Amino acid sequence: MDYKKIREDFPILSREVYGKPLVYLDNAATTQKPRCVVDAISDEYYNANANVHRGVHFLSQQATSMHEAARKTVCTFVGASNTNEIVFTRGTTESINLLASSLSKISNKNEVVVSVMEHHSNIVPWQLNGFKVKPFVDLNDFESLISDKTAIVSVAHVSNVLGIQNPIKDIIRIAHERGIPVMLDAAQSVPHMKVDVKELDCDFLAFSGHKVYGPTGIGVFYGKEALLDKLPPYQGGGEMIDHVSFSKTTFNALPYKFEAGTPDYIGSHALAVALDYISSLGMSSISDYESQLTQYAIQQLQSVEGLKTYGLGNNVENRCSVVSFNLFNEGTLIHHLDVGTLLDRLGIAVRTGHHCAEPLMHYLNIEGTVRASFSFYNTTDEVDMLVAGLQRIRKMF
Ligand code: PLP
C-alpha cells in the first residue's frame, strides 16, 4: 500500500489542530472520508438529485438507478445471495432496533444471548423490546446460556473497546446446531477485514456507513431472505406498502418492506463509492497493514511506564485495529479524560470513557479507558507520536 498516496485521498488528514499536525486515532468512532466519497455526495446533489422509486421523470430514474446500484455493490461486498437481502438503514443501531422490534412481534421466546463485549446498541434495543439479555464471556459460558427460551444470539464480530474478535465461527456453529439464528454486529469488522455472510453463515448482519469511510446516516441490515420474509415490517409509511386502505394495508416485497419513507439515496450511493474505494485498496492488504500497525502500537505502548492495555482473558494478541489502555503513576490511575485531553492538545485524537460498553467496563472493573483506533491511513510515525505524548503526560503527573 502506498500510504503517502492514500493519505492524499483524505484531505482532512493534512490539517493541523492547535498548530500541530492532526493525528487521528479515533477511527472506531468514525472514519475520515476520501475525496471520492465527498465528491459523490456533492455530484449527486448537483446533478442527479430527485426522490427515488416513485418518479417517472429522468432525474428520479437516474437517482433510483444509483440507489439500486448501491444496493448491488453492498450485496457483492458482503457476499449476500441477492439484493432482497440488503436493507438500507441509518446504521448499525437502527439495524439492530429493526431486528429486535420485528422479532419481538413473532417470537414466542424472550431471551437473547450476547457477549460481554457488546456496544449498548446491541443491548438496549433487545431490552426495549422485552427480551432478557444474557451475556457470555467465553464459549463454555455461551453454550450454557443457550436454552429453549433463546430467540436469537446477537454478538459483536469485533469489540469496539478491546478490538478482540468473538469466536464467531464457533458461536454460529453452536447456535445453528440448536436451531437458533445469529445476528452479527459487524460495525467494527467490516471496515477492517473481508466479511462474507455466506462464508460465516450468519443469519443477520449490521454495519454503519460512517465507520467504513462512507457518510453518516446510512447503514446496512443484511438478513437471509427466508428469514427476512418471515419478519413483519419495522416502521410504517411510504415505500414499505403494497396497498393501503383505512381498513387494511398490505406490504411491499423485500427489501422495501423494511424501508419506510424516503431512503437516504445520496448516502447509499456515497456508501457504495466508499466500499468500491476500500475494495480497490484490497481488504486483505488493509487487514495485513492494520494488524501490523496494531501490533506495533501494542509493542511500543509497552515502553510507556505504568501503561496497562486491556484484553479479555488470555486473548490480548488477536486485535483488530483497536487498543484500549489506562495510564498509572506509581499505581495511581491517571484519569482517562485527563489523558485524552492532554493528548488532544498535542494534536492526537483518541476516545476516552466507557465507549458505549458500560457492562464491559463493569466486567473489567474499570470506569473507562483511553482508546486508540487505527485505519490504513495511520502510520508508525503516528503511533510513535502517541507513545511520545503518553510518556510526556506520565512525566507531568
Ligand atoms: N456496534 C459497535 C460494535 C460499534 O462500535 C458501534 C459504534 O461505535 C455501534 C454498534 C453503533 O454504531 P452506529 O452508532 O453507527 O449505529
Boltz pocket constraint, residues with backbone or C-beta under 6 A from the ligand:
constraints:
  - pocket:
      binder: B
      contacts: [[A, 28], [A, 29], [A, 90], [A, 91], [A, 92], [A, 93], [A, 94], [A, 119], [A, 121], [A, 122], [A, 156], [A, 158], [A, 159], [A, 160], [A, 185], [A, 187], [A, 188], [A, 208], [A, 355]]
      max_distance: 6.0
